[in-house]
Amino acid sequence: MAQPRITTSVAAVLTVFLTEPDSPRYGLELMHATGQPSGTLYPILTRLQQAGWVEGEWERADASEMGRPPRRYYQLTPDGVAAGRAALATLRRSLGITGDPATGLA
């Protein structure tokens, strides 16, 4: 599997996933958290899935009973957690950024 290119948009998506790596996220939630439009977000999710970093699954609940479209949930794989952390660390180093990205503390 090819490694995805880590752009600032990909980094934003990975950062959201890595704040709670065990929590599945759905597309609209990711769009709000990253500020990415759907035309940017969904290709990123596809590339992360192709790399084996993210898995996607349709929700099991009946969304029509809740009055909304069904949601597809995405979650980092164990390889995605490790690769995402490494990719963000490399990006931070290349930009001269130090400290924990979640807290901003050194």
MDTraj code that builds the backbone (N, CA, C; nanometers):
import mdtraj as md
import numpy as np

residues = "MET ALA GLN PRO ARG ILE THR THR SER VAL ALA ALA VAL LEU THR VAL PHE LEU THR GLU PRO ASP SER PRO ARG TYR GLY LEU GLU LEU MET HIS ALA THR GLY GLN PRO SER GLY THR LEU TYR PRO ILE LEU THR ARG LEU GLN GLN ALA GLY TRP VAL GLU GLY GLU TRP GLU ARG ALA ASP ALA SER GLU MET GLY ARG PRO PRO ARG ARG TYR TYR GLN LEU THR PRO ASP GLY VAL ALA ALA GLY ARG ALA ALA LEU ALA THR LEU ARG ARG SER LEU GLY ILE THR GLY ASP PRO ALA THR GLY LEU ALA".split()
xyz = np.array([
    [0.0832, -0.1186, 0.0000],
    [0.0000, 0.0000, 0.0000],
    [0.0875, 0.1246, 0.0000],
    [0.0507, 0.2175, -0.0836],
    [0.1267, 0.3420, -0.0938],
    [0.0995, 0.4312, 0.0269],
    [0.2035, 0.4965, 0.0721],
    [0.1889, 0.5913, 0.1826],
    [0.1238, 0.7187, 0.1285],
    [0.0264, 0.7733, 0.1991],
    [-0.0340, 0.8982, 0.1520],
    [0.0619, 1.0156, 0.1709],
    [0.0518, 1.1111, 0.0806],
    [0.1301, 1.2342, 0.0934],
    [0.0680, 1.3161, 0.2060],
    [0.1501, 1.3648, 0.2969],
    [0.0994, 1.4372, 0.4138],
    [0.0971, 1.5870, 0.3838],
    [-0.0183, 1.6311, 0.3370],
    [-0.0421, 1.7734, 0.3142],
    [-0.0979, 1.8332, 0.4431],
    [-0.1155, 1.9638, 0.4450],
    [-0.1753, 2.0251, 0.5642],
    [-0.3186, 1.9758, 0.5847],
    [-0.3898, 1.9481, 0.4760],
    [-0.5266, 1.8961, 0.4880],
    [-0.5268, 1.7558, 0.5470],
    [-0.4359, 1.6714, 0.5011],
    [-0.4249, 1.5355, 0.5558],
    [-0.3828, 1.5435, 0.7021],
    [-0.2897, 1.6318, 0.7328],
    [-0.2444, 1.6483, 0.8716],
    [-0.3599, 1.6905, 0.9616],
    [-0.4469, 1.7771, 0.9127],
    [-0.5622, 1.8205, 0.9929],
    [-0.6544, 1.7030, 1.0232],
    [-0.6785, 1.6185, 0.9234],
    [-0.7649, 1.5014, 0.9435],
    [-0.6995, 1.4046, 1.0420],
    [-0.5711, 1.3770, 1.0237],
    [-0.5010, 1.2864, 1.1154],
    [-0.5013, 1.3404, 1.2576],
    [-0.4838, 1.4700, 1.2726],
    [-0.4831, 1.5306, 1.4057],
    [-0.6157, 1.5079, 1.4764],
    [-0.7265, 1.5240, 1.4047],
    [-0.8578, 1.4998, 1.4652],
    [-0.8703, 1.3536, 1.5061],
    [-0.8338, 1.2626, 1.4173],
    [-0.8411, 1.1201, 1.4511],
    [-0.7548, 1.0877, 1.5728],
    [-0.6360, 1.1454, 1.5786],
    [-0.5413, 1.1099, 1.6845],
    [-0.5749, 1.1715, 1.8197],
    [-0.6668, 1.2676, 1.8252],
    [-0.7072, 1.3206, 1.9555],
    [-0.7795, 1.2139, 2.0364],
    [-0.8507, 1.1252, 1.9686],
    [-0.9164, 1.0094, 2.0304],
    [-0.9093, 0.8948, 1.9305],
    [-0.7954, 0.8257, 1.9238],
    [-0.7742, 0.7262, 1.8187],
    [-0.8732, 0.6095, 1.8195],
    [-0.9357, 0.5820, 1.9322],
    [-1.0296, 0.4702, 1.9387],
    [-1.1729, 0.5109, 1.9075],
    [-1.1952, 0.6386, 1.8789],
    [-1.3308, 0.6877, 1.8533],
    [-1.3576, 0.6971, 1.7036],
    [-1.4607, 0.6270, 1.6564],
    [-1.4988, 0.6422, 1.5153],
    [-1.5541, 0.7822, 1.4906],
    [-1.5333, 0.8316, 1.3708],
    [-1.5799, 0.9656, 1.3323],
    [-1.6569, 0.9535, 1.2008],
    [-1.7603, 1.0345, 1.1844],
    [-1.8324, 1.0347, 1.0571],
    [-1.7954, 1.1599, 0.9781],
    [-1.8251, 1.1573, 0.8495],
    [-1.7790, 1.2610, 0.7587],
    [-1.8115, 1.4030, 0.7999],
    [-1.9378, 1.4308, 0.8310],
    [-1.9759, 1.5676, 0.8664],
    [-1.9034, 1.6140, 0.9927],
    [-1.8858, 1.5229, 1.0863],
    [-1.8113, 1.5547, 1.2088],
    [-1.6676, 1.5953, 1.1739],
    [-1.6053, 1.5194, 1.0839],
    [-1.4686, 1.5510, 1.0415],
    [-1.4633, 1.6829, 0.9643],
    [-1.5658, 1.7082, 0.8823],
    [-1.5700, 1.8344, 0.8083],
    [-1.5744, 1.9530, 0.9041],
    [-1.6578, 1.9433, 1.0071],
    [-1.6672, 2.0520, 1.1054],
    [-1.5369, 2.0670, 1.1842],
    [-1.4776, 1.9551, 1.2239],
    [-1.3570, 1.9599, 1.3071],
    [-1.2353, 2.0126, 1.2315],
    [-1.2287, 1.9843, 1.1011],
    [-1.1106, 2.0237, 1.0233],
    [-1.1315, 2.1490, 0.9393],
    [-1.2568, 2.1846, 0.9152],
    [-1.2848, 2.2957, 0.8250],
    [-1.2702, 2.2587, 0.6784],
    [-1.2533, 2.1292, 0.6505],
    [-1.2371, 2.0825, 0.5128],
    [-1.3733, 2.0642, 0.4470],
    [-1.3897, 2.1063, 0.3210],
    [-1.5137, 2.0767, 0.2498],
    [-1.5175, 1.9289, 0.2102],
    [-1.6358, 1.8807, 0.1773],
    [-1.6506, 1.7386, 0.1433],
    [-1.5628, 1.6992, 0.0254],
    [-1.5448, 1.7892, -0.0716],
    [-1.4630, 1.7590, -0.1885],
    [-1.3151, 1.7436, -0.1573],
    [-1.2728, 1.7877, -0.0421],
    [-1.1355, 1.7677, 0.0055],
    [-1.1294, 1.6503, 0.1016],
    [-1.2255, 1.6438, 0.1932],
    [-1.2224, 1.5428, 0.2986],
    [-1.2357, 1.4007, 0.2450],
    [-1.3353, 1.3756, 0.1617],
    [-1.3604, 1.2379, 0.1206],
    [-1.2478, 1.1772, 0.0365],
    [-1.1837, 1.2525, -0.0528],
    [-1.0652, 1.1960, -0.1185],
    [-0.9519, 1.1642, -0.0201],
    [-0.9366, 1.2462, 0.0834],
    [-0.8357, 1.2174, 0.1866],
    [-0.8699, 1.0867, 0.2566],
    [-0.9958, 1.0702, 0.2957],
    [-1.0369, 0.9463, 0.3626],
    [-1.0150, 0.8256, 0.2723],
    [-1.0420, 0.8407, 0.1428],
    [-1.0188, 0.7313, 0.0479],
    [-0.8712, 0.6954, 0.0427],
    [-0.7840, 0.7969, 0.0351],
    [-0.6395, 0.7693, 0.0313],
    [-0.5914, 0.7045, 0.1610],
    [-0.6434, 0.7505, 0.2740],
    [-0.6045, 0.6906, 0.4023],
    [-0.6544, 0.5466, 0.4122],
    [-0.7718, 0.5189, 0.3555],
    [-0.8212, 0.3811, 0.3535],
    [-0.7335, 0.2947, 0.2633],
    [-0.6979, 0.3451, 0.1466],
    [-0.6137, 0.2693, 0.0540],
    [-0.4774, 0.2390, 0.1148],
    [-0.4294, 0.3274, 0.2001],
    [-0.3003, 0.3065, 0.2674],
    [-0.3126, 0.2115, 0.3861],
    [-0.4367, 0.1775, 0.4240],
    [-0.4571, 0.0901, 0.5391],
    [-0.4530, 0.1632, 0.6720],
    [-0.4581, 0.2958, 0.6687],
    [-0.4521, 0.3752, 0.7917],
    [-0.5891, 0.3943, 0.8543],
    [-0.6943, 0.3882, 0.7725],
    [-0.8312, 0.4131, 0.8177],
    [-0.9214, 0.3032, 0.7640],
    [-1.0193, 0.2651, 0.8449],
    [-1.1246, 0.1736, 0.8009],
    [-1.2567, 0.2476, 0.8079],
    [-1.3459, 0.2168, 0.7148],
    [-1.4778, 0.2785, 0.7144],
    [-1.5858, 0.1731, 0.7241],
    [-1.6942, 0.2086, 0.7908],
    [-1.8052, 0.1151, 0.8083],
    [-1.9347, 0.1952, 0.8210],
    [-2.0403, 0.1469, 0.7539],
    [-2.1703, 0.2116, 0.7670],
    [-2.2283, 0.1817, 0.9033],
    [-2.2973, 0.2800, 0.9600],
    [-2.3588, 0.2603, 1.0909],
    [-2.4637, 0.1505, 1.0823],
    [-2.4869, 0.0869, 1.1939],
    [-2.5827, -0.0234, 1.1997],
    [-2.7232, 0.0236, 1.2365],
    [-2.7339, 0.1394, 1.2961],
    [-2.8645, 0.1930, 1.3361],
    [-2.9439, 0.2334, 1.2120],
    [-3.0749, 0.2342, 1.2254],
    [-3.1620, 0.2763, 1.1163],
    [-3.1718, 0.4285, 1.1180],
    [-3.0945, 0.4918, 1.0323],
    [-3.0877, 0.6381, 1.0298],
    [-3.2211, 0.7002, 0.9917],
    [-3.3006, 0.6300, 0.9105],
    [-3.4297, 0.6874, 0.8697],
    [-3.5208, 0.7069, 0.9898],
    [-3.5071, 0.6213, 1.0906],
    [-3.5853, 0.6391, 1.2131],
    [-3.5418, 0.7643, 1.2888],
    [-3.4174, 0.8061, 1.2671],
    [-3.3649, 0.9256, 1.3330],
    [-3.3814, 1.0495, 1.2457],
    [-3.4400, 1.0311, 1.1272],
    [-3.4662, 1.1440, 1.0393],
    [-3.3437, 1.2035, 0.9730],
    [-3.2460, 1.1182, 0.9414],
    [-3.1243, 1.1666, 0.8761],
    [-3.0680, 1.0565, 0.7870],
    [-2.9776, 1.0937, 0.6980],
    [-2.9140, 0.9920, 0.6138],
    [-2.8237, 0.9011, 0.6973],
    [-2.7960, 0.7798, 0.6485],
    [-2.7032, 0.6921, 0.7210],
    [-2.5628, 0.7525, 0.7238],
    [-2.4920, 0.7228, 0.8292],
    [-2.3557, 0.7735, 0.8457],
    [-2.2553, 0.6623, 0.8183],
    [-2.1457, 0.7013, 0.7566],
    [-2.0322, 0.6110, 0.7415],
    [-1.9298, 0.6565, 0.8446],
    [-1.8917, 0.5650, 0.9309],
    [-1.7952, 0.5963, 1.0361],
    [-1.6562, 0.5513, 0.9933],
    [-1.5581, 0.6334, 1.0245],
    [-1.4183, 0.6072, 0.9920],
    [-1.3394, 0.6016, 1.1214],
    [-1.2415, 0.5108, 1.1238],
    [-1.1577, 0.4975, 1.2426],
    [-1.0173, 0.4585, 1.2004],
    [-0.9200, 0.5108, 1.2727],
    [-0.7813, 0.4725, 1.2469],
    [-0.7606, 0.3253, 1.2794],
    [-0.6833, 0.2576, 1.1964],
    [-0.6396, 0.1220, 1.2262],
    [-0.5203, 0.1316, 1.3212],
    [-0.4797, 0.0214, 1.3835],
    [-0.3579, 0.0275, 1.4657],
    [-0.2369, 0.0773, 1.3856],
    [-0.2237, 0.0302, 1.2602],
    [-0.1146, 0.0801, 1.1755],
    [-0.1316, 0.2285, 1.1471],
    [-0.2570, 0.2720, 1.1314],
    [-0.2848, 0.4125, 1.1052],
    [-0.2493, 0.5020, 1.2220],
    [-0.2719, 0.4523, 1.3431],
    [-0.2353, 0.5299, 1.4625],
    [-0.0841, 0.5517, 1.4641],
    [-0.0095, 0.4431, 1.4463],
    [0.1370, 0.4533, 1.4495],
    [0.1888, 0.5378, 1.3335],
    [0.1389, 0.5111, 1.2132],
    [0.1858, 0.5841, 1.0952],
    [0.1447, 0.7310, 1.1014],
    [0.0240, 0.7576, 1.1490],
    [-0.0231, 0.8953, 1.1605],
    [0.0599, 0.9752, 1.2592],
    [0.0888, 0.9148, 1.3731],
    [0.1728, 0.9837, 1.4725],
    [0.3111, 1.0123, 1.4163],
    [0.3677, 0.9121, 1.3478],
    [0.5010, 0.9302, 1.2899],
    [0.4989, 1.0379, 1.1814],
    [0.3964, 1.0366, 1.0973],
    [0.3870, 1.1351, 0.9893],
    [0.3725, 1.2763, 1.0443],
    [0.2900, 1.2926, 1.1481],
    [0.2729, 1.4258, 1.2071],
    [0.4001, 1.4719, 1.2773],
    [0.4704, 1.3793, 1.3416],
    [0.5969, 1.4155, 1.4069],
    [0.6990, 1.4607, 1.3031],
    [0.7060, 1.3897, 1.1911],
    [0.7977, 1.4275, 1.0832],
    [0.7609, 1.5640, 1.0271],
    [0.6321, 1.5867, 1.0069],
    [0.5864, 1.7162, 0.9559],
    [0.6213, 1.8284, 1.0535],
    [0.5970, 1.8059, 1.1821],
    [0.6290, 1.9087, 1.2827],
    [0.7790, 1.9401, 1.2822],
    [0.8618, 1.8348, 1.2760],
    [1.0074, 1.8569, 1.2734],
    [1.0477, 1.9364, 1.1491],
    [0.9903, 1.9008, 1.0346],
    [1.0280, 1.9701, 0.9103],
    [0.9852, 2.1165, 0.9120],
    [0.8819, 2.1474, 0.9892],
    [0.8350, 2.2857, 1.0019],
    [0.8967, 2.3579, 1.1212],
    [0.9798, 2.2858, 1.1979],
    [1.0445, 2.3459, 1.3142],
    [0.9515, 2.3653, 1.4322],
    [0.8452, 2.2858, 1.4378],
    [0.7483, 2.2958, 1.5470],
    [0.7861, 2.1940, 1.6539],
    [0.7914, 2.2383, 1.7792],
    [0.8220, 2.1470, 1.8888],
    [0.7017, 2.1357, 1.9800],
    [0.7029, 2.0337, 2.0634],
    [0.5973, 2.0171, 2.1631],
    [0.4884, 1.9221, 2.1183],
    [0.3985, 1.8984, 2.2087],
    [0.2850, 1.8097, 2.1876],
    [0.1801, 1.8838, 2.1052],
    [0.1387, 1.8269, 1.9900],
    [0.0426, 1.8983, 1.9062],
    [-0.0933, 1.9165, 1.9727],
    [-0.1274, 1.8299, 2.0661],
    [-0.2576, 1.8398, 2.1325],
    [-0.2595, 1.9521, 2.2356],
    [-0.1452, 1.9735, 2.3029],
    [-0.1431, 2.0730, 2.4106],
    [-0.0608, 2.1961, 2.3772],
    [0.0314, 2.1808, 2.2813],
    [0.1202, 2.2918, 2.2488],
    [0.2355, 2.3062, 2.3463],
    [0.2465, 2.2145, 2.4430],
    [0.3535, 2.2205, 2.5429],
    [0.4752, 2.1436, 2.4952],
    [0.5913, 2.1908, 2.5312],
    [0.7160, 2.1235, 2.4936],
    [0.7358, 1.9978, 2.5734],
])
top = md.Topology()
chain = top.add_chain()
for i, resn in enumerate(residues, 1):
    res = top.add_residue(resn, chain, resSeq=i)
    for name in ("N", "CA", "C"):
        top.add_atom(name, md.element.get_by_symbol(name[0]), res)
traj = md.Trajectory(xyz[None], top)
